[in-house]
């Protein structure tokens, strides 16, 4: 990461000019609550500064700035607090992967920031003006509050995976898990794109500072994001092709099923039509196929008798003859 003196270039320090130490500490405390990386370090640092803020409120800074012997150390304290705000705010705004890669370097920045701020509180001209016993007690408590800034074990494991030279599937899995926490409202591919854009900005900043080591680290991180993005794109393409093949297969089966239904419906229609045909015509077809044996007047089954009055009367007076004709037709031989 950039050195402690270069951190002022990461934000518009002019916007922080004119703010006293107490207001700067309040801004640092608010920024610490939104940190995405080094959360524990940010909150621990902010808590330590709150102790200092409570002390400064008792000192009446506006009055102390009237005297040259106290104005200079107070101004140096405010400069250190401005850089501290930029440090804490960077844990929210800068690239998550970059902050992860620079883990121990950032830890060192927190340690150095607290040491510098505490040093200004021990300047003799400032302390000699403190007559209140309660204020002295608070100052002693601040001096004893030596925070231990460190790199979280979980973040260290993620760092090891990202910088592992062997390509493995774990990089995608680990990266997805960590970015989902850092960008909870974005899909993984969009979060990856966002990180890539921030890394490009980090690369430009490092190039402008002629920091070759930083450039190499950032380029390696860019390679990781591009590799993972390429893997996601390949998986997405394969998934689309698979869904397309499945859709075509289902469409083919639907066409076959539709064709089968049409054939079945057509056959069912023909079958129903044949069943619904007139019994008289059915009998006539049967008799026509088997022959009439020169009985031209007999061309129907028994129900046909109703349509032939002559046959009805003949059957009434001579039933044996009618039944004989029926037997002749049924057996296809004279009876």
N, C-alpha and C positions, 0 to 999 in steps of 0.2 A: 504494500500500500504506500501511498505518498507519505513523505516525511511529515513530522508534526508541523513544521513551518510552511509546508506546501498545502496543508489542508485548507487554509484560508482561500485558496483559489477555487475551491469546489462550490462555493456559494457567494452570493453578493454580500460581502462583509459590510459594505456601505449601508445596507438596509438595517444592520444591527447597531450601527453607530448612533450614539445618543441614548442608548438604553443603559440604565444603571445595573449594577451587579445583581440586585434583588430581582429585577424583571427578567434578566437573562437566565437566572436560575429557574424561574418559573417556566420559561420557554423550554429549557432543557428537560425539566420534569415532565412536561406535556409530550415532548418528542419521544421520551423514553417509553411512554405507554403505547406507542404505535410502532415500535421497532420490530422488524421482521427477522433480524439476525442479531446475535449477541444480546438477546433480550435480558438475560440475567445480569450481564455486565452493565447494560444501559440503566436498568432499574436500580442496581446497587450504587452506581455512580450518581444517579439523580438523588437517591436517598441521602447520600453523603453531602451533596450540595445543598440539600434542604436544611441540614444542620448549620451550614455556613450562612445560608440566607436568613435563618432565624437570628443568628448572631449579628449579622450586618444591620438588621432592622433595629437592633438595640444601639448600634454605634452612631446612627444618624449620619449616613454617608454624605449627605448634602453639606453638612457642617464641616465634616472632616476634609472635604475637597477644597475648602477655603485656605487650608494651610499647605504650603509647598512640601513639607516633610511627610505629609500623609496623602497628598493628592497623587504623587507619582506612583507609589505602591498600589493605590486603589485603581488607577488607570491600567496598570499592568495586570491587576487581577481581572479587570473587565475584559481586557484583550484575551486573557487565558480562557475566560468564560465564553467568549465569542467562538473561539476555536473549539471549545468543548461542545458548544451547541452544534457546530458543523459536524463534529465527530459523531455525536449521537444521532443527528438527523440523517447522516449518511447510512446508518443501519436500517433506515426505512426506504430511502430513495434510490440507493445505488443497486447495482446488479447483485442478486442474491448469491449467484455462483461465485462472483468475484469476492464478495465478503466472506464466503465460505473458504475460498482458496487462500485468502489473506488472514485466516483465523488468528494465528499467533501474533502476527504483526499488529492487528487491531487490538488484541489484548495488551500488547506493549503500549499502544497509544493511550489506552485508558489508564494504565499505571502511571504513565508520564504526566498525563493531564492532572490527575489527583495530586501527584507529588508537587507539581508546579503551583497549583492553586493553594495547597496547604502552606507552601513556603511563603507566600505573600501574607498569610495571616500571622506568621511568626516574625514579621519585620518589626524591629524594636520601636520605631516612632509610632506605629499604630497601637501596639500593645501598651505602651506607657501612658496613652491617653485613656485607657480603660480603667475606671475606678470602681465600677460596679462588680461586686463579688460574684453575682449570678452570671455576668458576662464572662468573667474569668473561668468560671466552672464550665460554661459551654465551650469555651476555647479548648480547655483541657480534654473535654469529651471528644471534640473533633480530632484532636491530635492522636487520641487513642483509637479512633475509628479507622483502622488500616484495613481497607477492603482487599480481598483476595480476588483479583480478576484472572479468569482462566478460560480455556477453550473447552466447551462442553464435549463430553465423550461421544454423544450421538453425532454431533457435527463433525467430530474428528473421524468417525467411521465413514461418514459420507464423503469426506475429503479424500480418504484413502481409496475409496472405490472410484472416484472421479479421476484420480491421478494414477490409477493402476494401468500400466502399459498394455496389459493383456485385454483384448476385446472380450466382453462377456455380456450376457443378457442382464446381469445385475445392474448395470449402469442405467438401463432404461427403467427398471423397476424402482431403483433407489431415487432416481431423478424425478420420476412421477410422484413418488411419495413426498419428497421434500418440496417440490414446486406446488403441489396441491395445498400444502400448508401455507406457503408463501403467497400464493395467488388463489385463495379459496373460491373466488367468483369467476374464475376463468377455466375453460377446458384445458387439458394438458398441452395440446398443440399450440393454442394461443399463448399460454404461459411460456412455452418454449420459445416462441417467436419474440415475445416481450423481452425475455432474458437475452436473446441474441442481439436485439437492438441496443439494450443497455451495455452489453459487452463491447459492441462496436464503439459506443461512446467512450467506454473505459480505455479502449485501445487507442483512440485518437488522443485522449488526455495523456496517456503514457508516452505516446510518440512525441507529443509536443514538449514533454519534460525530458525527452531523450533517455527514458528509463528502459533499457533493453531487457532487463530481467522481468519487469512487469509486462512488457509486450509479449514475451515468450509464454508467460503464464496465461495471459488473456487469449492468445492465439490457440493455446491448447484447449482452453475452455470452449472457445468457439468451435473447435473441431468436434468436441463432445456433443454440443448442441446440434450441430449439423448432421452428425452421424445418427443420433437418435431421431432427428426429424426425418431423415431419409428412411430409416427403419419403419417409422410410423406411416410414411407415405406408401412404402411397399406393402405393408400389411393392409392398408386401406384399399389399395388397388386390387390385391388378391381377394379381399372380402367382397368388393364390388363384382369382380369376375365370378366368384362363387355364387353370389346372389343372382347374377344374370343367368348363369347356367341353370340354377335351380328354377328360376322363373320360366325359362324356355322349356325345361322338362315338364313343369306343371302345365304350361300352355299346351304342349303336345298331348299330354294325357287328357286334358280337358277337351281337345279337339276329337281325340279318339272316343272319349266317353260320349261326346255330343253326337258323333257319327253313329255310334252304337245305339244311342237313344232314338235317333231318327229312324234307323233301320228297324229297330224293335217296334217303334210306334207305327211305322208303315205296315209291318207284318201284322201287328195287332189290329190295325184298321182293316186290312184285307180279311183277316180271320173273322172279325166282328161282322163285316159286311156279308161274308158268306153265310154266317150264322143267322143274320137278319133277313136273308133272301126269302122269297115266298115259298112256302112248302109245296105249293102247286107246281111252280117251275122246277123245284128240285125233283119232284116225282116224275115230271115230264122228261127231264134230262136222263134220269135213271132208266125209264122205259124206252127212251130213244136209243140209248146205248145198247140195250139188250134185245131190241127187236120187237116188233109188234105182232108177228105171226098172223098177218093179214087181218088183224082186228083193228081197223082204222078208227072205228068209233071209240075204242078204248085207248086213251092216251093220258090217263091220269091215275092217281092212287084213289083210295076210298074216298078221300075228301073231295076228289074231283067229281064224285057222283052228284054232289050238291049243285055243281054248275051244269050238269047234263040232266035235265028233267026226264028225258027218254030213258036213261039208264036207271034213274030212281024208280020209275014205274015198272021197268022191266025187272029190276031187282026185287021189287015188292011182289010181283006176280011169279017171278021165276028166279028165286035166290040161288038155286044150285048152279044155274048157268053163269051168273055173275062171279060166284066164288070159283068156278072152274076156270074162268078167264084169268082171274087174279093168280091162281096157282100156276097157270101156264106161263104167265109173265115172270113170276117169281122164280120158277125152276128152269126157265128157258127151254122148256119142252112141253109138248102137248100132254094134257091130263084128261 
